[in-house]
Amino acid sequence: MQIIFGLSLILGNTLLMLTFFERSKVTRLKDAIEQRPESASESDEKAYDYVSVIVSLSPVISFFYSIDQKVSQKIRVLLVTLFSLLALKYSAIIDITVDALAMMMGLASALIILLPGLIVKYLVSNRKKALQDALPYFVDLVAVCVQSGMTVESALKYTSLQFTPLDVNLATLITHAGKRAEVSGLEDALGSLYRAIDLIEMRMFCSCLLQSVRYGASLYEALSELAKDMREMQLLQMEEKIGKLSAKMSVPLVIFIMLPIVVLIIAPSLLRIMQNGISS
């Protein structure tokens, strides 16, 4: 009887999943039909949004991002998990108590609701840090291309193509800027890139290129100096983190070293007091 009940739960779970997938497919098609065309400013903002670029270029981040952004996705995963636990319980595949089953359901619910957002935040932060670390090398390559006689547009396009194995996110952002420059000009493309991205290093790079385009300043020396300044900024940030490390290490030092020492010192006296109290 338990096996029949478990098979019924699994079958119902499968039918529920298929129903949800079909409804989500219909919803996506309906949204695609009714979606209004994006304006040029909205399209450019989306293209230059480095978080969206990072998410779109990573299948893992895209998966967790879709779960985190859509409540329906969380509900689906939660229902599938809950029905699977119930099926395992009542089909006698695993022998757990009702309290343990309730705890597992609560833990699964908390993980499904909170974990995708935390994973996305962590992975995006790592990709953002990698983009910032790779930018000085990109600036050096652009400077070399400009020094060899290339125009700024050609240097950006060539460097972004060659830079893809090192950091695909940075290369994609610069590629978007190059495509916009072909349509509306380099100055407009750099201005849009400057306004859309809130990374200090990227804004410094855009400002340097804009000054060269507007005023005809020497670009090779400016880019070389900019790459040097970026590396110095990264070094200062690393030194700041190292300086904060000593304060962070004081917490485990107090918990795992100081407290045991205090206990070892006080424990004999407490034991004698307790023995005297018991004997009296």
Secondary structure, DSSP 8 states (H G I E B T S, - for coil): -HHHHHHHHHHHHHHHHHHHHHHHHHHHHHHHHH-----HHHHHHHHH-HHHHHHHH-HHHHHHHHHHH-HHHHHHHHHHHHHHHHHHHHTTSS---HHHHHHHHHHHHHHHHHHHHHHHHHHHHHHHHHHHHHHHHHHHHHHHHHHTT--HHHHHHHHHHHTTTT-HHHHHHHHHHHHHHHHH-HHHHHHHHHHH---HHHHHHHHHHHHHHHH---HHHHHHHHHHHHHHHHHHHHHHHHHHHHHHHHHHHIIIIIHHHHHHHHHHHHHHHHHHHHH-
